Amino acid sequence: MMLNIESKSRNLSRGSGSMVKLKSNSKSNGDKRNTSELPSVATINIRNLRLRTYIGFNPDERVKRQDVVINIEIDYYINKGVLSDEVDVALNYKVITKKVIKRVEDGQFLLLEKLVADILAICSDHPDINRACVTVDKPNALRFADSVSLTLEYRCDQQSTNVATGEN
């Protein structure tokens, strides 16, 4: 049985607002393993990626790019090669981010749901990814609100997409 123990997690800072958090395996049968054991799951966070795109269906939204703020969280399985600095076996968050930037900046979207779903598809397109969560904020979308946001989540064990906390 694999349990993700938050007290055993370590954070590794990765510049540009990205962070990798490692979670260790532990057995629930009282196994007293060394706390420096190999982690099995890492979490990449890409925070506050600020881009501009065509988003919305009102006439003025179709001709003028608007700001969006993207937050991405990706959980993936790691192996000994990653912990030994073998670049070829690592999940490259820079490649994922470049694909997201291209899709967002080159795209035109009527609905926030479509934009978030396209980003989620990019973020969950690697076989080692077991979970991805994408939130996109549309600042100044409502007069008295800082932003409107939408969150979609992918879990490989469910093979479905959940909207915020609602189940499909």
C-alpha angles and dihedrals in degrees: 000000000000119000123183104223110200092197089060096049122112126204120220113194116227114187125246095052094298121126133185117209118193122209123199130221119243134174121233093218093084095267106171100212125167109273089226091068119133115283116230103197129045128191122213116199121194106190131199099349100183116207140154125232144150104270128164141039102247113107095248091049091055094059104036127059116236132205119257127183116211128200119187131186119187125184115196140168115254131197139204091273092064091051088050092056095254100159095192093066097044125103103247109221091184091063091049091048093050090052090050092049092050094048094047098043095042096043136086117209132187094192134038087224092064093048093050092045091052091050091047090052090055092046095050098044098103123086093229093057113102098172138014130179124190127188122184121192122201103203118214093011090132125042099235100030131082090225148328116239140186128199128201125181133199124200119181091212091059099036088209140099121244122203109222103305097335119108125226 
